[in-house]
């Protein structure tokens, strides 16, 4: 398996866009450790329900600009009962 080295620490791990949120996926039977993901606003918006269903923790990255739409989904995520 090839290891990807990200040259820009602000880059999302899902695409070339800037990361706006950090997601911490909880351990599963097949993955014994937590996994950190850096998601752009778009990928967070399309994934928030699945992330909430998996009880992932989500936090806005310090210094990142969050669009109004991504901010709306962060509020929806908080209201889903999942820790932020």
C-alpha positions as semicolon CSV with decimal commas, in nm:
position;residue;x (nm);y (nm);z (nm)
1;X;0,000;0,000;0,000
2;X;0,128;0,343;-0,093
3;X;0,158;0,603;0,182
4;X;0,038;0,949;0,087
5;X;0,233;1,240;0,229
6;X;0,038;1,562;0,240
7;X;0,261;1,857;0,164
8;X;0,006;2,116;0,279
9;X;-0,109;2,057;0,638
10;X;-0,430;2,247;0,559
11;X;-0,527;2,016;0,273
12;X;-0,821;1,784;0,322
13;X;-0,748;1,413;0,303
14;X;-1,049;1,361;0,073
15;X;-0,959;1,603;-0,209
16;X;-0,727;1,897;-0,294
17;X;-0,948;2,150;-0,112
18;X;-0,862;2,315;0,219
19;X;-0,975;2,117;0,525
20;X;-1,242;2,289;0,734
21;X;-1,329;2,019;0,989
22;X;-1,146;1,743;1,174
23;X;-1,341;1,421;1,214
24;X;-1,239;1,155;1,464
25;X;-1,387;0,819;1,377
26;X;-1,431;0,589;1,677
27;X;-1,272;0,244;1,688
28;X;-1,460;-0,048;1,534
29;X;-1,407;-0,424;1,560
30;X;-1,208;-0,407;1,235
31;X;-1,021;-0,086;1,326
32;X;-0,909;-0,090;1,691
33;X;-0,788;0,273;1,698
34;X;-0,951;0,608;1,636
35;X;-0,894;0,755;1,290
36;X;-0,857;1,126;1,218
37;X;-0,992;1,269;0,894
38;X;-0,951;1,622;0,762
39;X;-1,255;1,702;0,548
40;X;-1,335;1,994;0,323
41;X;-1,671;2,164;0,365
42;X;-1,827;1,984;0,069
43;X;-1,732;1,635;0,183
44;X;-1,846;1,712;0,537
45;X;-2,184;1,837;0,409
46;X;-2,246;1,523;0,203
47;X;-2,123;1,290;0,482
48;X;-2,260;1,443;0,804
49;X;-2,545;1,193;0,846
50;X;-2,317;0,893;0,800
51;X;-2,062;1,045;1,039
52;X;-2,333;1,104;1,301
53;X;-2,456;0,745;1,260
54;X;-2,101;0,626;1,337
55;X;-2,077;0,861;1,640
56;X;-1,777;1,044;1,496
57;X;-1,654;1,356;1,676
58;X;-1,635;1,666;1,459
59;X;-1,463;1,996;1,526
60;X;-1,404;2,305;1,316
61;X;-1,038;2,356;1,245
62;X;-0,894;2,667;1,406
63;X;-0,832;2,943;1,159
64;X;-1,031;2,778;0,883
65;X;-1,305;2,966;0,707
66;X;-1,636;2,786;0,716
67;X;-1,901;2,883;0,465
68;X;-2,250;2,956;0,587
69;X;-2,367;2,627;0,438
70;X;-2,099;2,421;0,616
71;X;-2,180;2,610;0,938
72;X;-2,545;2,510;0,896
73;X;-2,445;2,147;0,867
74;X;-2,222;2,176;1,175
75;X;-2,530;2,296;1,365
76;X;-2,737;2,007;1,223
77;X;-2,460;1,771;1,329
78;X;-2,462;1,910;1,683
79;X;-2,840;1,874;1,701
80;X;-2,819;1,511;1,588
81;X;-2,698;1,428;1,940
82;X;-2,344;1,343;1,839
83;X;-2,049;1,491;2,027
84;X;-1,881;1,783;1,859
